[in-house]
Amino acid sequence: MDHTSRIARSRADKVFDLCNYTLLSVILLIVLYPLYFIVISSFSEPTAVNSGSVTFFPKGFTLEGYRIILQNNDVWRGYANTILYTILNVALSLAIMIPGGYALSRKELVGRNFIMMLLVFTMFFSGGMIPTYMIVKNLGMIDTIWALFVPTAASAYNVIVVRTFFQSSLPEEMLESAKVDGCSMFRFFFKMAVPLSAPIIAVMALFTAVSQWNSFFSALIYLQSSDLYPLQLILRSILISSQMSANGADAIVDPESIVEAQRYAELIKYALIMVASVPVLALYPFLQRFFVKGMMIGSVKG
């Protein structure tokens, strides 16, 4: 009887596992196919892309879309600007969020519950775009690089996640032992807390870098000089320009030129997505281990 029940359970488990793997495989295909389609479309002939004949494999392999984009000097300037803005934003955000989260994790901080209430309040209510613009303008940051990341340098959600990480990773006994040995609070933070917080630092750096890399709305509002445009805003301008050319909305009057522009409009669009996404995709594998660990700590213990 026991042997039969064990066989029955084993078969049921196999069926259950098969159903799980099948469902997860379907979900994986649904998620990955749009990304795969963008990749193969960016390498396919414009005619095949526009006709909808590109489904699983590139048709008429070509690098024309990438050539058109990468020959544009504005794209390289946008890359340099975005890399600079991302580095500065990550450095400033970590300099604010890591000490802030650590301070809020200490029970001896007077008024920490009130500060946490204010942080949570800002997650639900904000001044809005117009008051924010007026503050940035009054601070003299319009048409400067500082307007792109100083107003959003610290995220309330990220500070809460950092605080949760320190609460769950740094036991009180460690701080008490350090105090007995004559270690000050500042020395404990820099010598012990920061080295042990590599996972959450990696997570916050990745969050901030991806957000800054994909940001274009702040630049659209605050920047006036095209020399300061980040990559996303330049790619947006290229995409709008190509679509206008395809629709004959610019100075093009030659029908053959309009047809040619229409052929390459979709190809340029997919190539733009790849140009903007590849750096972030290349960075993620190096931070994946820290990213998963830090996110699990923040979600389970929060």
N, C-alpha and C positions, 0 to 999 in steps of 0.2 A: 504493500500500500504506500509506504513511504517512498519507495523507489519510483513508483508510478507518479506520485505527486511531484517528486523532484523533476521528473522528465516533463510533466505538464507545465511546471513553473518555468523550466528552462525554455520550452517552446514559446510560452507566453512572453518571456523576456526577450527572446529573439524577435518575435513579431513586433513587440513594443519598440525595440531598438531600431528595427527596420522602418517603422512608421516615423520615428523621430528623425532618422537620417534622411529619409525621403523628404519630409517637410522642411528640414533645415537646408537641404540641397536646393529645393525649390526657392526658398527665401533668399539663399545666397545668389542664385542665378538672377532673381528679380533685382537684387541690389547691384550686382556687378555688371549686368548687361548694359545699362546706360553708360557706365564708364568705359566699357569695352567698345561700345558703339562710337563714342566720341573719339577714341584712339584710332580705330580703323577708318573713320570718316575723315580724319585729319590727314591721312595718307592716301586717300582715294582721289580719283579724277573728279573734278567738279561736276561734270555731266552725270556721273554715276551717283554722286551724292544728291544732286538736285532731283534726279528721277526716282529716288528711293530704292534703287537696286542694291545698295550696300546693306547687307544684313549681318553676315557672320565673318566675312573676310574682305580685306581691301580689294578694290577693283581699279585697275590702272594705277599702280603705285606711283605716287608723285610727292615731292617735297616742296611744291610750288607755294602752298600756303605758308609754310614756315619761312621760305625764302622772302616772300613779300613782307612778312612781319619783321624778321630779323635784319633785313636790310634797312629798316627804318631806325634812324639814329635816336629818335624819341623813345623807342622801346628800351634801348640800352641805358639811356639816361633815367628812364622810369625804374629800371631794375636797380640802378645804383641808389636812387633816392629811396626806394622801398626798403632795400637792405639797410640803409642808414637809419631810416625811421624805425624799422623793426628792432635793430640793435639798441637804439636809444630807448625805445618803449619798454623793451624787456628789462633793460638795466634799471630804469626808473621804477617800473612796476614792482620788480623784486625788492628794490631798496625800500619800498613802502609796505608791500604786503607781508613780507617775511618778518620784519621786526614788529609790524602791527599785529599780525596773527599770533606771534609769540607772546607779546605783551598781554593780549586778551586771553591767552591760555593760562596765565598765572593768577591764582586765586587771591594773591595779595594785592592785586591792582585795584585801587579804590575806584568805585563807580563803573566797573567793567560791564555789569548787567545793563546799566543805562546806556553805555556806549554801544553795546550789542543791539539794544532796542533801536537806537538811532540808525545803525547800519541796516538792520532789517527794514526799517521804515523807508529808507531810500530805495530798496528793492521793489517796493510797490508804488511809491509816489516820487515823482521828479518834477523839476521846474519846467521842463519842456524845452523845445528847440529854440524858441525866441529868447527866453531869459538866458539860456546858455550862450547863445550868440552874443547877446549884449555884454555878458561878463567877459567873454573872450575878447571882444572888441575893446572894452574898457581897460583890459590888461595889456593892450597893445600887441596882441598876438595874431591879429589878422594878417594873412599873407606871410606867415612865418611857419617854420617847421614845428614850432612848439604847440601850435594850435591843433596838431594832428594827434597828439598823445598825452599832453599834460592834463587836459580836462578829464580824460578817462584813464588816468594812470593806475588807479586802484579800483578794483571791482569789489563791491560788498560781498558778493557770493564767494569770490576767490579768497577774500580775507577770512570768511567764516570757515572755508575748507582748510585753510592753513592753520587756523586756530584749532580745529578739530584734530588735525594731524599731530600737532604738538601735544595736545591733551592726551592722545592715545599712545604716543611714541616716547614721550619723555616722562618717566615716573618721578614723583615728588622726591623719592629717596635719592635719586641721582643729584638733584639740586641741593638737598640737605647735606649729602656727603661732600659736595664741592664747597659748600659754605663752611663746613667743619675744617676743611683743608685751607681755608682762607681765600677761596675763589670769589671774586666779585660777580655781580649779576651780569655786567657787560662781558667780562671774561668768559663766564659760563656760556653766554649766548654765542660768542664768536668762536670759542674753542671746542664746544661740545654740541650745542644745539644746531648750529649751522652745518657742521660736517655730517650730523646724523639726519639732516633733512634733505638730502640729495633727491629722494623720490618726489617730494612735494615741490621742490625748486624746479625740477625737470618738468613736472606737470604744469606749473604756473607759467614757466617759460614757453612751453608749447602752446598753451591756451592764448597767451598774450601775443606770441609771434604769429600764430594763424589768424587771430583777429585783426592784427595790424596789417598783415600781408593782404588780406581780402578786403580791407576797408577802402572805400572810395567816397562815401557820403561826406565825411568830415572834410576831405580835400575839396570836394565839389562846393562846399559851403564857404570854407575859410580861405582857400587859396585863389589868388588872382594871377600869379605869375606861372606861366607854363613850365618854366625851368624847375619849379618845385613840385610838379605833378608826380604822384607815385605811379607805379606800374598799372594798377587797376584803372586809374582815371585815363591814362594814355591808351590802354587797350579799349576802354569804352569809347574814346574818341575815334579810334581806328574802326571799330565795329560800326558806329553810327555813320562814319564817312563812307564805308563800303556799302552799307545799306542804302544810303542816299544816292550813291553812284549807280547802284543796281536799279533803283527806281527812277533814275533820270532826273533827280531833284537838284543836281548841281549844274555846272556850266557845260556838261557834256551834251552835245547835240548830235553826235554821230551815232546812228542806231547800232552799228557794229560794236562800238565802244560800250554802249549800254548793255548789249547782250553779253559781252565779255565780262563786264562787271557783275552781272547777274550770275554768271557761271561760278565766279570765285567768291561770291558773298558768303555762301554757306561754308565753303572750305576754309575761308579765313576765320569764320566764327569758331569752328571746331579747333583750328590751330591756336587761336587765342586762348581757349580754355586750357589746352595742354601747356602752353607757354606759361600761363599763370599758375598752374597747379603742380607742375613737375618739381619745383624746389621744395614745396611743403611735403609732397609725397616722398621725396628723397630724404628728408630730415626725419620723418616719423619713425622708421625702423630703428634708428639709433636711440630713440627715447621711448620706445614701446615698453620696455621692461619697467622703467620708472613710472611711465604713464599709467599702466594697469595697476601697479601697486598703490600709487598715490590716489587714484580714483576709487579703488576698493576701500581704502582707509576713510576717505572723505564721505563715501556713501553709506558704509555700514555703521560707522561710529557717529555720523552726524545726527 
